[in-house]
């Protein structure tokens, strides 16, 4: 199961829930990211 994380409220939403509507059930945001694949962080040296 793939979990997405809401960018706005941080709630984890399963991709199944997002299949119907790509929208956060709790805050209505449409911006998600995959916690697993993650956010690339470039460290400025
Ligand atoms: Zn949300």
mmCIF file of the protein (N, C-alpha, C, O) and its ligand, coordinates in Angstrom:
data_MODEL
# 
_entry.id   MODEL 
# 
loop_
_entity.id 
_entity.type 
_entity.pdbx_number_of_molecules 
1 polymer     1 
2 non-polymer 1 
# 
_entity_poly.entity_id                      1 
_entity_poly.type                           'polypeptide(L)' 
_entity_poly.nstd_linkage                   no 
_entity_poly.nstd_monomer                   no 
_entity_poly.pdbx_seq_one_letter_code       
;(UNK)(UNK)(UNK)(UNK)(UNK)(UNK)(UNK)(UNK)(UNK)(UNK)(UNK)(UNK)(UNK)(UNK)(UNK)(UNK)
(UNK)(UNK)(UNK)(UNK)(UNK)(UNK)(UNK)(UNK)(UNK)(UNK)(UNK)(UNK)(UNK)(UNK)(UNK)(UNK)
(UNK)(UNK)(UNK)(UNK)(UNK)(UNK)(UNK)(UNK)(UNK)(UNK)(UNK)(UNK)(UNK)
;
_entity_poly.pdbx_seq_one_letter_code_can   XXXXXXXXXXXXXXXXXXXXXXXXXXXXXXXXXXXXXXXXXXXXX 
_entity_poly.pdbx_strand_id                 A 
# 
loop_
_entity_poly_seq.entity_id 
_entity_poly_seq.num 
_entity_poly_seq.mon_id 
_entity_poly_seq.hetero 
1 1  UNK n 
1 2  UNK n 
1 3  UNK n 
1 4  UNK n 
1 5  UNK n 
1 6  UNK n 
1 7  UNK n 
1 8  UNK n 
1 9  UNK n 
1 10 UNK n 
1 11 UNK n 
1 12 UNK n 
1 13 UNK n 
1 14 UNK n 
1 15 UNK n 
1 16 UNK n 
1 17 UNK n 
1 18 UNK n 
1 19 UNK n 
1 20 UNK n 
1 21 UNK n 
1 22 UNK n 
1 23 UNK n 
1 24 UNK n 
1 25 UNK n 
1 26 UNK n 
1 27 UNK n 
1 28 UNK n 
1 29 UNK n 
1 30 UNK n 
1 31 UNK n 
1 32 UNK n 
1 33 UNK n 
1 34 UNK n 
1 35 UNK n 
1 36 UNK n 
1 37 UNK n 
1 38 UNK n 
1 39 UNK n 
1 40 UNK n 
1 41 UNK n 
1 42 UNK n 
1 43 UNK n 
1 44 UNK n 
1 45 UNK n 
# 
loop_
_struct_asym.id 
_struct_asym.entity_id 
A 1 
B 2 
# 
loop_
_chem_comp.id 
_chem_comp.type 
_chem_comp.mon_nstd_flag 
UNK 'L-peptide linking' . 
ZN  non-polymer         . 
# 
_pdbx_entity_nonpoly.entity_id   2 
_pdbx_entity_nonpoly.name        ? 
_pdbx_entity_nonpoly.comp_id     ZN 
# 
_pdbx_nonpoly_scheme.asym_id         B 
_pdbx_nonpoly_scheme.entity_id       2 
_pdbx_nonpoly_scheme.mon_id          ZN 
_pdbx_nonpoly_scheme.ndb_seq_num     1 
_pdbx_nonpoly_scheme.pdb_seq_num     101 
_pdbx_nonpoly_scheme.auth_seq_num    101 
_pdbx_nonpoly_scheme.pdb_mon_id      ZN 
_pdbx_nonpoly_scheme.auth_mon_id     ZN 
_pdbx_nonpoly_scheme.pdb_strand_id   A 
_pdbx_nonpoly_scheme.pdb_ins_code    . 
# 
loop_
_atom_site.group_PDB 
_atom_site.id 
_atom_site.type_symbol 
_atom_site.label_atom_id 
_atom_site.label_alt_id 
_atom_site.label_comp_id 
_atom_site.label_asym_id 
_atom_site.label_entity_id 
_atom_site.label_seq_id 
_atom_site.pdbx_PDB_ins_code 
_atom_site.Cartn_x 
_atom_site.Cartn_y 
_atom_site.Cartn_z 
_atom_site.occupancy 
_atom_site.B_iso_or_equiv 
_atom_site.pdbx_formal_charge 
_atom_site.auth_seq_id 
_atom_site.auth_comp_id 
_atom_site.auth_asym_id 
_atom_site.auth_atom_id 
_atom_site.pdbx_PDB_model_num 
ATOM   1   N  N  . UNK A 1 1  ? 0.841   -1.196 0.000  1.00 0.00 ? 1   UNK A N  1 
ATOM   2   C  CA . UNK A 1 1  ? 0.000   0.000  0.000  1.00 0.00 ? 1   UNK A CA 1 
ATOM   3   C  C  . UNK A 1 1  ? 0.876   1.246  0.000  1.00 0.00 ? 1   UNK A C  1 
ATOM   4   O  O  . UNK A 1 1  ? 1.867   1.357  0.721  1.00 0.00 ? 1   UNK A O  1 
ATOM   5   N  N  . UNK A 1 2  ? 0.471   2.133  -0.813 1.00 0.00 ? 2   UNK A N  1 
ATOM   6   C  CA . UNK A 1 2  ? 1.240   3.362  -0.906 1.00 0.00 ? 2   UNK A CA 1 
ATOM   7   C  C  . UNK A 1 2  ? 0.560   4.455  -0.095 1.00 0.00 ? 2   UNK A C  1 
ATOM   8   O  O  . UNK A 1 2  ? -0.641  4.697  -0.209 1.00 0.00 ? 2   UNK A O  1 
ATOM   9   N  N  . UNK A 1 3  ? 1.336   5.073  0.687  1.00 0.00 ? 3   UNK A N  1 
ATOM   10  C  CA . UNK A 1 3  ? 0.792   6.171  1.473  1.00 0.00 ? 3   UNK A CA 1 
ATOM   11  C  C  . UNK A 1 3  ? 1.359   7.498  0.993  1.00 0.00 ? 3   UNK A C  1 
ATOM   12  O  O  . UNK A 1 3  ? 2.558   7.666  0.772  1.00 0.00 ? 3   UNK A O  1 
ATOM   13  N  N  . UNK A 1 4  ? 0.459   8.393  0.853  1.00 0.00 ? 4   UNK A N  1 
ATOM   14  C  CA . UNK A 1 4  ? 0.897   9.734  0.531  1.00 0.00 ? 4   UNK A CA 1 
ATOM   15  C  C  . UNK A 1 4  ? 0.756   10.590 1.764  1.00 0.00 ? 4   UNK A C  1 
ATOM   16  O  O  . UNK A 1 4  ? -0.019  10.287 2.672  1.00 0.00 ? 4   UNK A O  1 
ATOM   17  N  N  . UNK A 1 5  ? 1.489   11.619 1.780  1.00 0.00 ? 5   UNK A N  1 
ATOM   18  C  CA . UNK A 1 5  ? 1.376   12.515 2.903  1.00 0.00 ? 5   UNK A CA 1 
ATOM   19  C  C  . UNK A 1 5  ? 0.894   13.865 2.401  1.00 0.00 ? 5   UNK A C  1 
ATOM   20  O  O  . UNK A 1 5  ? 1.406   14.423 1.430  1.00 0.00 ? 5   UNK A O  1 
ATOM   21  N  N  . UNK A 1 6  ? -0.086  14.352 3.087  1.00 0.00 ? 6   UNK A N  1 
ATOM   22  C  CA . UNK A 1 6  ? -0.608  15.656 2.712  1.00 0.00 ? 6   UNK A CA 1 
ATOM   23  C  C  . UNK A 1 6  ? 0.439   16.722 3.012  1.00 0.00 ? 6   UNK A C  1 
ATOM   24  O  O  . UNK A 1 6  ? 1.036   16.772 4.087  1.00 0.00 ? 6   UNK A O  1 
ATOM   25  N  N  . UNK A 1 7  ? 0.624   17.553 2.025  1.00 0.00 ? 7   UNK A N  1 
ATOM   26  C  CA . UNK A 1 7  ? 1.657   18.567 2.174  1.00 0.00 ? 7   UNK A CA 1 
ATOM   27  C  C  . UNK A 1 7  ? 1.237   19.621 3.187  1.00 0.00 ? 7   UNK A C  1 
ATOM   28  O  O  . UNK A 1 7  ? 2.072   20.220 3.866  1.00 0.00 ? 7   UNK A O  1 
ATOM   29  N  N  . UNK A 1 8  ? -0.052  19.834 3.275  1.00 0.00 ? 8   UNK A N  1 
ATOM   30  C  CA . UNK A 1 8  ? -0.536  20.910 4.112  1.00 0.00 ? 8   UNK A CA 1 
ATOM   31  C  C  . UNK A 1 8  ? -0.706  20.502 5.558  1.00 0.00 ? 8   UNK A C  1 
ATOM   32  O  O  . UNK A 1 8  ? -0.184  21.157 6.460  1.00 0.00 ? 8   UNK A O  1 
ATOM   33  N  N  . UNK A 1 9  ? -1.449  19.399 5.789  1.00 0.00 ? 9   UNK A N  1 
ATOM   34  C  CA . UNK A 1 9  ? -1.756  19.051 7.178  1.00 0.00 ? 9   UNK A CA 1 
ATOM   35  C  C  . UNK A 1 9  ? -0.930  17.866 7.680  1.00 0.00 ? 9   UNK A C  1 
ATOM   36  O  O  . UNK A 1 9  ? -0.938  17.554 8.871  1.00 0.00 ? 9   UNK A O  1 
ATOM   37  N  N  . UNK A 1 10 ? -0.230  17.219 6.775  1.00 0.00 ? 10  UNK A N  1 
ATOM   38  C  CA . UNK A 1 10 ? 0.658   16.146 7.196  1.00 0.00 ? 10  UNK A CA 1 
ATOM   39  C  C  . UNK A 1 10 ? -0.032  14.815 7.418  1.00 0.00 ? 10  UNK A C  1 
ATOM   40  O  O  . UNK A 1 10 ? 0.589   13.859 7.883  1.00 0.00 ? 10  UNK A O  1 
ATOM   41  N  N  . UNK A 1 11 ? -1.298  14.750 7.092  1.00 0.00 ? 11  UNK A N  1 
ATOM   42  C  CA . UNK A 1 11 ? -2.023  13.504 7.274  1.00 0.00 ? 11  UNK A CA 1 
ATOM   43  C  C  . UNK A 1 11 ? -1.621  12.499 6.207  1.00 0.00 ? 11  UNK A C  1 
ATOM   44  O  O  . UNK A 1 11 ? -1.404  12.848 5.046  1.00 0.00 ? 11  UNK A O  1 
ATOM   45  N  N  . UNK A 1 12 ? -1.529  11.258 6.623  1.00 0.00 ? 12  UNK A N  1 
ATOM   46  C  CA . UNK A 1 12 ? -1.198  10.229 5.665  1.00 0.00 ? 12  UNK A CA 1 
ATOM   47  C  C  . UNK A 1 12 ? -2.468  9.698  5.039  1.00 0.00 ? 12  UNK A C  1 
ATOM   48  O  O  . UNK A 1 12 ? -3.430  9.357  5.726  1.00 0.00 ? 12  UNK A O  1 
ATOM   49  N  N  . UNK A 1 13 ? -2.449  9.638  3.734  1.00 0.00 ? 13  UNK A N  1 
ATOM   50  C  CA . UNK A 1 13 ? -3.613  9.178  2.998  1.00 0.00 ? 13  UNK A CA 1 
ATOM   51  C  C  . UNK A 1 13 ? -3.194  8.051  2.077  1.00 0.00 ? 13  UNK A C  1 
ATOM   52  O  O  . UNK A 1 13 ? -2.210  8.162  1.346  1.00 0.00 ? 13  UNK A O  1 
ATOM   53  N  N  . UNK A 1 14 ? -3.948  6.969  2.121  1.00 0.00 ? 14  UNK A N  1 
ATOM   54  C  CA . UNK A 1 14 ? -3.615  5.859  1.245  1.00 0.00 ? 14  UNK A CA 1 
ATOM   55  C  C  . UNK A 1 14 ? -3.951  6.213  -0.191 1.00 0.00 ? 14  UNK A C  1 
ATOM   56  O  O  . UNK A 1 14 ? -4.858  7.003  -0.454 1.00 0.00 ? 14  UNK A O  1 
ATOM   57  N  N  . UNK A 1 15 ? -3.223  5.630  -1.101 1.00 0.00 ? 15  UNK A N  1 
ATOM   58  C  CA . UNK A 1 15 ? -3.451  6.002  -2.492 1.00 0.00 ? 15  UNK A CA 1 
ATOM   59  C  C  . UNK A 1 15 ? -4.802  5.510  -2.984 1.00 0.00 ? 15  UNK A C  1 
ATOM   60  O  O  . UNK A 1 15 ? -5.327  5.981  -3.993 1.00 0.00 ? 15  UNK A O  1 
ATOM   61  N  N  . UNK A 1 16 ? -5.348  4.556  -2.252 1.00 0.00 ? 16  UNK A N  1 
ATOM   62  C  CA . UNK A 1 16 ? -6.689  4.079  -2.614 1.00 0.00 ? 16  UNK A CA 1 
ATOM   63  C  C  . UNK A 1 16 ? -7.720  5.167  -2.396 1.00 0.00 ? 16  UNK A C  1 
ATOM   64  O  O  . UNK A 1 16 ? -8.644  5.351  -3.188 1.00 0.00 ? 16  UNK A O  1 
ATOM   65  N  N  . UNK A 1 17 ? -7.539  5.867  -1.321 1.00 0.00 ? 17  UNK A N  1 
ATOM   66  C  CA . UNK A 1 17 ? -8.451  6.961  -1.021 1.00 0.00 ? 17  UNK A CA 1 
ATOM   67  C  C  . UNK A 1 17 ? -8.305  8.070  -2.043 1.00 0.00 ? 17  UNK A C  1 
ATOM   68  O  O  . UNK A 1 17 ? -9.228  8.849  -2.283 1.00 0.00 ? 17  UNK A O  1 
ATOM   69  N  N  . UNK A 1 18 ? -7.141  8.123  -2.631 1.00 0.00 ? 18  UNK A N  1 
ATOM   70  C  CA . UNK A 1 18 ? -6.888  9.199  -3.588 1.00 0.00 ? 18  UNK A CA 1 
ATOM   71  C  C  . UNK A 1 18 ? -7.269  8.810  -5.011 1.00 0.00 ? 18  UNK A C  1 
ATOM   72  O  O  . UNK A 1 18 ? -7.258  9.635  -5.924 1.00 0.00 ? 18  UNK A O  1 
ATOM   73  N  N  . UNK A 1 19 ? -7.607  7.536  -5.177 1.00 0.00 ? 19  UNK A N  1 
ATOM   74  C  CA . UNK A 1 19 ? -7.954  7.113  -6.520 1.00 0.00 ? 19  UNK A CA 1 
ATOM   75  C  C  . UNK A 1 19 ? -9.215  7.790  -7.017 1.00 0.00 ? 19  UNK A C  1 
ATOM   76  O  O  . UNK A 1 19 ? -9.321  8.198  -8.174 1.00 0.00 ? 19  UNK A O  1 
ATOM   77  N  N  . UNK A 1 20 ? -10.157 7.895  -6.111 1.00 0.00 ? 20  UNK A N  1 
ATOM   78  C  CA . UNK A 1 20 ? -11.411 8.525  -6.497 1.00 0.00 ? 20  UNK A CA 1 
ATOM   79  C  C  . UNK A 1 20 ? -11.265 10.033 -6.597 1.00 0.00 ? 20  UNK A C  1 
ATOM   80  O  O  . UNK A 1 20 ? -11.665 10.679 -7.565 1.00 0.00 ? 20  UNK A O  1 
ATOM   81  N  N  . UNK A 1 21 ? -10.678 10.538 -5.555 1.00 0.00 ? 21  UNK A N  1 
ATOM   82  C  CA . UNK A 1 21 ? -10.502 11.981 -5.522 1.00 0.00 ? 21  UNK A CA 1 
ATOM   83  C  C  . UNK A 1 21 ? -9.120  12.302 -5.017 1.00 0.00 ? 21  UNK A C  1 
ATOM   84  O  O  . UNK A 1 21 ? -8.728  11.919 -3.915 1.00 0.00 ? 21  UNK A O  1 
ATOM   85  N  N  . UNK A 1 22 ? -8.412  12.997 -5.827 1.00 0.00 ? 22  UNK A N  1 
ATOM   86  C  CA . UNK A 1 22 ? -7.070  13.327 -5.397 1.00 0.00 ? 22  UNK A CA 1 
ATOM   87  C  C  . UNK A 1 22 ? -7.124  14.581 -4.538 1.00 0.00 ? 22  UNK A C  1 
ATOM   88  O  O  . UNK A 1 22 ? -6.735  15.680 -4.933 1.00 0.00 ? 22  UNK A O  1 
ATOM   89  N  N  . UNK A 1 23 ? -7.627  14.342 -3.352 1.00 0.00 ? 23  UNK A N  1 
ATOM   90  C  CA . UNK A 1 23 ? -7.798  15.476 -2.459 1.00 0.00 ? 23  UNK A CA 1 
ATOM   91  C  C  . UNK A 1 23 ? -7.716  14.993 -1.019 1.00 0.00 ? 23  UNK A C  1 
ATOM   92  O  O  . UNK A 1 23 ? -8.190  13.903 -0.699 1.00 0.00 ? 23  UNK A O  1 
ATOM   93  N  N  . UNK A 1 24 ? -7.135  15.776 -0.176 1.00 0.00 ? 24  UNK A N  1 
ATOM   94  C  CA . UNK A 1 24 ? -6.992  15.374 1.215  1.00 0.00 ? 24  UNK A CA 1 
ATOM   95  C  C  . UNK A 1 24 ? -8.348  15.371 1.908  1.00 0.00 ? 24  UNK A C  1 
ATOM   96  O  O  . UNK A 1 24 ? -9.052  16.381 1.889  1.00 0.00 ? 24  UNK A O  1 
ATOM   97  N  N  . UNK A 1 25 ? -8.724  14.250 2.519  1.00 0.00 ? 25  UNK A N  1 
ATOM   98  C  CA . UNK A 1 25 ? -10.025 14.152 3.191  1.00 0.00 ? 25  UNK A CA 1 
ATOM   99  C  C  . UNK A 1 25 ? -10.141 15.072 4.401  1.00 0.00 ? 25  UNK A C  1 
ATOM   100 O  O  . UNK A 1 25 ? -11.249 15.423 4.808  1.00 0.00 ? 25  UNK A O  1 
ATOM   101 N  N  . UNK A 1 26 ? -9.057  15.448 4.954  1.00 0.00 ? 26  UNK A N  1 
ATOM   102 C  CA . UNK A 1 26 ? -9.175  16.245 6.172  1.00 0.00 ? 26  UNK A CA 1 
ATOM   103 C  C  . UNK A 1 26 ? -9.011  17.739 5.940  1.00 0.00 ? 26  UNK A C  1 
ATOM   104 O  O  . UNK A 1 26 ? -9.627  18.537 6.646  1.00 0.00 ? 26  UNK A O  1 
ATOM   105 N  N  . UNK A 1 27 ? -8.202  18.133 4.974  1.00 0.00 ? 27  UNK A N  1 
ATOM   106 C  CA . UNK A 1 27 ? -8.031  19.576 4.796  1.00 0.00 ? 27  UNK A CA 1 
ATOM   107 C  C  . UNK A 1 27 ? -8.353  20.055 3.386  1.00 0.00 ? 27  UNK A C  1 
ATOM   108 O  O  . UNK A 1 27 ? -8.418  21.257 3.130  1.00 0.00 ? 27  UNK A O  1 
ATOM   109 N  N  . UNK A 1 28 ? -8.554  19.108 2.475  1.00 0.00 ? 28  UNK A N  1 
ATOM   110 C  CA . UNK A 1 28 ? -8.950  19.513 1.135  1.00 0.00 ? 28  UNK A CA 1 
ATOM   111 C  C  . UNK A 1 28 ? -7.801  19.922 0.235  1.00 0.00 ? 28  UNK A C  1 
ATOM   112 O  O  . UNK A 1 28 ? -8.003  20.387 -0.886 1.00 0.00 ? 28  UNK A O  1 
ATOM   113 N  N  . UNK A 1 29 ? -6.619  19.745 0.732  1.00 0.00 ? 29  UNK A N  1 
ATOM   114 C  CA . UNK A 1 29 ? -5.463  20.101 -0.087 1.00 0.00 ? 29  UNK A CA 1 
ATOM   115 C  C  . UNK A 1 29 ? -5.253  19.085 -1.197 1.00 0.00 ? 29  UNK A C  1 
ATOM   116 O  O  . UNK A 1 29 ? -5.630  17.920 -1.069 1.00 0.00 ? 29  UNK A O  1 
ATOM   117 N  N  . UNK A 1 30 ? -4.662  19.528 -2.262 1.00 0.00 ? 30  UNK A N  1 
ATOM   118 C  CA . UNK A 1 30 ? -4.396  18.599 -3.353 1.00 0.00 ? 30  UNK A CA 1 
ATOM   119 C  C  . UNK A 1 30 ? -2.916  18.377 -3.568 1.00 0.00 ? 30  UNK A C  1 
ATOM   120 O  O  . UNK A 1 30 ? -2.484  17.844 -4.590 1.00 0.00 ? 30  UNK A O  1 
ATOM   121 N  N  . UNK A 1 31 ? -2.188  18.782 -2.624 1.00 0.00 ? 31  UNK A N  1 
ATOM   122 C  CA . UNK A 1 31 ? -0.750  18.610 -2.765 1.00 0.00 ? 31  UNK A CA 1 
ATOM   123 C  C  . UNK A 1 31 ? -0.292  17.500 -1.831 1.00 0.00 ? 31  UNK A C  1 
ATOM   124 O  O  . UNK A 1 31 ? -0.454  17.577 -0.613 1.00 0.00 ? 31  UNK A O  1 
ATOM   125 N  N  . UNK A 1 32 ? 0.279   16.477 -2.432 1.00 0.00 ? 32  UNK A N  1 
ATOM   126 C  CA . UNK A 1 32 ? 0.757   15.344 -1.651 1.00 0.00 ? 32  UNK A CA 1 
ATOM   127 C  C  . UNK A 1 32 ? 2.183   15.021 -2.023 1.00 0.00 ? 32  UNK A C  1 
ATOM   128 O  O  . UNK A 1 32 ? 2.680   15.394 -3.085 1.00 0.00 ? 32  UNK A O  1 
ATOM   129 N  N  . UNK A 1 33 ? 2.796   14.347 -1.154 1.00 0.00 ? 33  UNK A N  1 
ATOM   130 C  CA . UNK A 1 33 ? 4.094   13.805 -1.525 1.00 0.00 ? 33  UNK A CA 1 
ATOM   131 C  C  . UNK A 1 33 ? 4.232   12.429 -0.938 1.00 0.00 ? 33  UNK A C  1 
ATOM   132 O  O  . UNK A 1 33 ? 3.540   12.065 0.012  1.00 0.00 ? 33  UNK A O  1 
ATOM   133 N  N  . UNK A 1 34 ? 5.124   11.678 -1.510 1.00 0.00 ? 34  UNK A N  1 
ATOM   134 C  CA . UNK A 1 34 ? 5.369   10.347 -0.998 1.00 0.00 ? 34  UNK A CA 1 
ATOM   135 C  C  . UNK A 1 34 ? 6.477   10.411 0.032  1.00 0.00 ? 34  UNK A C  1 
ATOM   136 O  O  . UNK A 1 34 ? 7.609   10.791 -0.267 1.00 0.00 ? 34  UNK A O  1 
ATOM   137 N  N  . UNK A 1 35 ? 6.126   10.032 1.252  1.00 0.00 ? 35  UNK A N  1 
ATOM   138 C  CA . UNK A 1 35 ? 7.129   10.091 2.314  1.00 0.00 ? 35  UNK A CA 1 
ATOM   139 C  C  . UNK A 1 35 ? 8.301   9.158  2.043  1.00 0.00 ? 35  UNK A C  1 
ATOM   140 O  O  . UNK A 1 35 ? 9.432   9.407  2.461  1.00 0.00 ? 35  UNK A O  1 
ATOM   141 N  N  . UNK A 1 36 ? 8.003   8.100  1.345  1.00 0.00 ? 36  UNK A N  1 
ATOM   142 C  CA . UNK A 1 36 ? 9.021   7.096  1.082  1.00 0.00 ? 36  UNK A CA 1 
ATOM   143 C  C  . UNK A 1 36 ? 10.053  7.574  0.087  1.00 0.00 ? 36  UNK A C  1 
ATOM   144 O  O  . UNK A 1 36 ? 11.258  7.584  0.337  1.00 0.00 ? 36  UNK A O  1 
ATOM   145 N  N  . UNK A 1 37 ? 9.523   7.965  -1.045 1.00 0.00 ? 37  UNK A N  1 
ATOM   146 C  CA . UNK A 1 37 ? 10.386  8.378  -2.144 1.00 0.00 ? 37  UNK A CA 1 
ATOM   147 C  C  . UNK A 1 37 ? 11.108  9.669  -1.768 1.00 0.00 ? 37  UNK A C  1 
ATOM   148 O  O  . UNK A 1 37 ? 12.232  9.958  -2.180 1.00 0.00 ? 37  UNK A O  1 
ATOM   149 N  N  . UNK A 1 38 ? 10.396  10.393 -0.981 1.00 0.00 ? 38  UNK A N  1 
ATOM   150 C  CA . UNK A 1 38 ? 10.908  11.575 -0.329 1.00 0.00 ? 38  UNK A CA 1 
ATOM   151 C  C  . UNK A 1 38 ? 11.549  12.616 -1.177 1.00 0.00 ? 38  UNK A C  1 
ATOM   152 O  O  . UNK A 1 38 ? 12.210  12.413 -2.195 1.00 0.00 ? 38  UNK A O  1 
ATOM   153 N  N  . UNK A 1 39 ? 11.303  13.603 -0.698 1.00 0.00 ? 39  UNK A N  1 
ATOM   154 C  CA . UNK A 1 39 ? 11.865  14.900 -0.732 1.00 0.00 ? 39  UNK A CA 1 
ATOM   155 C  C  . UNK A 1 39 ? 13.395  14.828 -0.773 1.00 0.00 ? 39  UNK A C  1 
ATOM   156 O  O  . UNK A 1 39 ? 14.089  14.434 0.164  1.00 0.00 ? 39  UNK A O  1 
ATOM   157 N  N  . UNK A 1 40 ? 13.818  15.227 -1.894 1.00 0.00 ? 40  UNK A N  1 
ATOM   158 C  CA . UNK A 1 40 ? 15.266  15.285 -2.037 1.00 0.00 ? 40  UNK A CA 1 
ATOM   159 C  C  . UNK A 1 40 ? 15.800  16.493 -1.281 1.00 0.00 ? 40  UNK A C  1 
ATOM   160 O  O  . UNK A 1 40 ? 15.322  17.620 -1.412 1.00 0.00 ? 40  UNK A O  1 
ATOM   161 N  N  . UNK A 1 41 ? 16.766  16.206 -0.522 1.00 0.00 ? 41  UNK A N  1 
ATOM   162 C  CA . UNK A 1 41 ? 17.344  17.343 0.178  1.00 0.00 ? 41  UNK A CA 1 
ATOM   163 C  C  . UNK A 1 41 ? 18.767  17.573 -0.304 1.00 0.00 ? 41  UNK A C  1 
ATOM   164 O  O  . UNK A 1 41 ? 19.646  16.715 -0.225 1.00 0.00 ? 41  UNK A O  1 
ATOM   165 N  N  . UNK A 1 42 ? 18.923  18.706 -0.775 1.00 0.00 ? 42  UNK A N  1 
ATOM   166 C  CA . UNK A 1 42 ? 20.272  19.051 -1.213 1.00 0.00 ? 42  UNK A CA 1 
ATOM   167 C  C  . UNK A 1 42 ? 20.915  19.889 -0.119 1.00 0.00 ? 42  UNK A C  1 
ATOM   168 O  O  . UNK A 1 42 ? 20.453  20.964 0.262  1.00 0.00 ? 42  UNK A O  1 
ATOM   169 N  N  . UNK A 1 43 ? 21.944  19.353 0.327  1.00 0.00 ? 43  UNK A N  1 
ATOM   170 C  CA . UNK A 1 43 ? 22.611  20.078 1.403  1.00 0.00 ? 43  UNK A CA 1 
ATOM   171 C  C  . UNK A 1 43 ? 23.617  21.062 0.826  1.00 0.00 ? 43  UNK A C  1 
ATOM   172 O  O  . UNK A 1 43 ? 24.531  20.711 0.079  1.00 0.00 ? 43  UNK A O  1 
ATOM   173 N  N  . UNK A 1 44 ? 23.414  22.224 1.186  1.00 0.00 ? 44  UNK A N  1 
ATOM   174 C  CA . UNK A 1 44 ? 24.349  23.236 0.727  1.00 0.00 ? 44  UNK A CA 1 
ATOM   175 C  C  . UNK A 1 44 ? 25.592  23.202 1.614  1.00 0.00 ? 44  UNK A C  1 
ATOM   176 O  O  . UNK A 1 44 ? 25.537  23.381 2.831  1.00 0.00 ? 44  UNK A O  1 
ATOM   177 N  N  . UNK A 1 45 ? 26.647  22.979 0.977  1.00 0.00 ? 45  UNK A N  1 
ATOM   178 C  CA . UNK A 1 45 ? 27.881  22.863 1.764  1.00 0.00 ? 45  UNK A CA 1 
ATOM   179 C  C  . UNK A 1 45 ? 28.583  24.211 1.845  1.00 0.00 ? 45  UNK A C  1 
ATOM   180 O  O  . UNK A 1 45 ? 29.641  24.320 2.465  1.00 0.00 ? 45  UNK A O  1 
HETATM 181 ZN ZN . ZN  B 2 .  ? -4.454  17.558 4.421  1.00 0.00 ? 101 ZN  A ZN 1 
# 
